[in-house]
Amino acid sequence: MIQSAAPEARPMFKRLLSFVLACLFSLSSAYPVGSSAPQRRSSSSSKTSKASADKAVHVKGYYRKDGTYVRAHDRRPPGSKSAGVDADTSLQKTPAPGSIPSTTSRDSRGRIKRSAAAKEEFERGSGYPHGRPGYVVDHIVPLACGGADAPGNMQWQTIAEAKAKDKTERIGCK
């Protein structure tokens, strides 16, 4: 009985042996000779990220919050040698569209100074030369958004409506 089982086990043993040898061969190609740990192969994504880190990136012109305009330029990563223009030379002191012009004067509290003469002219023209109880003079296009401080840009508005408008009017100044 033992001899009859042996011929059937030989093909199975050959398959197992060939499988083990194939596994060993594939592992030996992954591990270099003399090294016990696998070496990491560099992926294509790490090559592209290193290559893009050395490249300059083009930045379009934009307005800062303080109203200065930054011209379009090429930005290089920190620590690289810059052959481009310095950041200081790309700044221009021009106001952003809809921002407060630099010529606008402000009072001690930082608010834009309003023309008292224009307000009085609007009040006289509307028929209330000494003001209207429960109402305030409001600018249709806000001064902060570049509106004119002229009677043509003024309206009567209730105090509650003026408070609500003041909270949201600068959001639309773009």
C-alpha positions in Angstrom: 0.0 0.0 0.0 2.8 2.4 0.8 4.3 1.8 -2.7 1.0 2.5 -4.4 0.6 5.8 -2.7 4.1 7.0 -3.5 3.6 7.3 -7.3 0.4 9.4 -6.7 2.3 11.7 -4.3 5.2 12.4 -6.6 3.3 14.7 -9.0 1.8 16.6 -6.0 5.3 16.9 -4.5 6.7 18.2 -7.8 4.0 20.9 -7.9 4.6 21.9 -4.3 8.4 22.1 -4.9 8.0 24.2 -8.1 5.6 26.6 -6.2 8.1 27.0 -3.3 10.9 27.6 -5.8 8.9 30.2 -7.7 8.1 32.0 -4.5 11.7 32.0 -3.5 12.8 33.3 -6.9 10.3 36.1 -6.8 11.4 37.1 -3.3 15.1 36.9 -4.2 14.5 39.4 -7.0 12.8 41.8 -4.5 15.7 41.6 -2.1 19.2 42.5 -3.3 22.1 40.2 -2.3 23.4 41.0 1.1 20.3 42.9 2.3 17.7 41.5 4.6 15.1 44.3 4.2 13.3 45.3 1.1 14.3 48.5 -0.6 11.6 50.9 -1.5 11.3 51.8 -5.2 10.7 55.4 -5.9 7.2 55.9 -7.3 6.5 58.2 -10.2 4.5 60.5 -7.9 7.5 61.2 -5.7 9.5 62.1 -8.8 6.8 64.5 -10.0 6.4 66.2 -6.6 10.2 66.8 -6.3 10.3 68.1 -9.9 7.3 70.4 -9.3 8.9 71.6 -6.0 11.8 72.9 -8.0 9.6 74.7 -10.6 8.4 78.2 -10.4 4.6 78.7 -10.2 2.9 81.5 -12.0 0.7 83.7 -9.8 -1.9 86.0 -11.4 -2.2 89.6 -10.3 -4.5 90.2 -7.3 -5.6 92.8 -4.8 -4.6 92.5 -1.1 -7.1 93.4 1.7 -5.2 96.7 2.3 -5.8 97.8 -1.3 -2.4 97.2 -2.8 -2.2 95.5 -6.1 0.3 92.6 -6.6 1.4 92.2 -10.2 1.5 88.8 -11.8 4.8 87.0 -11.1 6.5 83.6 -10.9 6.7 82.3 -7.4 9.6 79.9 -6.4 9.6 77.6 -3.4 11.4 78.8 -0.3 15.1 78.3 -0.2 15.5 78.1 -4.0 17.6 80.6 -5.8 15.2 83.2 -7.3 16.0 84.5 -10.7 12.7 86.4 -10.8 11.6 89.7 -9.6 11.5 90.6 -5.9 8.1 90.8 -4.2 8.6 94.4 -3.3 8.9 95.6 -6.9 5.7 93.8 -7.9 3.5 95.8 -5.4 1.6 98.9 -6.6 -0.3 101.2 -4.3 -3.5 101.2 -6.3 -6.9 100.8 -4.6 -8.9 97.7 -5.4 -12.1 98.1 -7.3 -14.8 99.0 -4.7 -12.4 99.7 -1.9 -11.9 103.0 -0.1 -9.8 105.4 -2.2 -6.5 106.4 -0.5 -7.5 110.0 -0.8 -10.5 109.6 1.5 -9.8 111.2 4.9 -10.8 109.6 8.1 -11.7 111.0 11.6 -10.1 110.0 14.9 -12.3 106.9 15.2 -11.2 105.6 11.8 -14.5 106.4 10.1 -14.6 108.0 6.7 -15.2 111.7 7.0 -18.6 112.8 5.6 -19.3 116.1 4.0 -21.5 118.2 6.3 -22.3 120.5 3.5 -23.6 117.7 1.2 -25.7 116.3 4.1 -27.3 119.7 4.7 -28.0 120.2 1.0 -29.7 116.8 0.9 -31.8 117.6 4.0 -32.9 121.0 2.5 -33.7 119.5 -0.9 -35.8 116.7 0.7 -37.9 119.2 2.7 -36.5 118.4 6.2 -33.8 121.0 6.7 -33.4 120.0 10.4 -33.6 116.3 10.1 -36.4 113.8 10.3 -37.4 112.1 13.6 -36.7 108.3 13.5 -34.7 108.6 10.3 -31.1 108.9 9.4 -29.4 110.1 6.2 -27.9 107.0 4.5 -25.7 106.6 1.4 -27.3 104.5 -1.3 -23.9 103.2 -2.5 -21.8 103.1 0.7 -18.8 105.3 1.1 -16.7 102.2 1.9 -17.6 100.8 -1.5 -16.6 103.9 -3.4 -19.9 105.7 -3.3 -20.0 109.5 -3.6 -20.6 111.8 -0.6 -23.1 113.8 -2.6 -26.8 114.5 -2.2 -27.6 112.4 -5.2 -26.2 109.3 -3.4 -28.2 109.9 -0.2 -31.6 108.7 1.1 -33.8 108.8 4.2 -33.7 105.5 6.1 -35.3 104.4 9.4 -32.8 103.7 12.2 -33.7 100.0 12.3 -33.2 99.6 8.5 -29.9 101.5 8.7 -28.6 99.2 11.4 -29.5 96.1 9.3 -28.0 97.6 6.2 -24.7 98.6 7.9 -24.2 94.9 9.0 -24.3 93.6 5.4 -23.5 96.4 3.0 -19.7 95.9 2.8 -20.2 92.3 1.8 -21.4 93.4 -1.6 -18.5 95.8 -2.3 -16.8 93.6 -4.8 
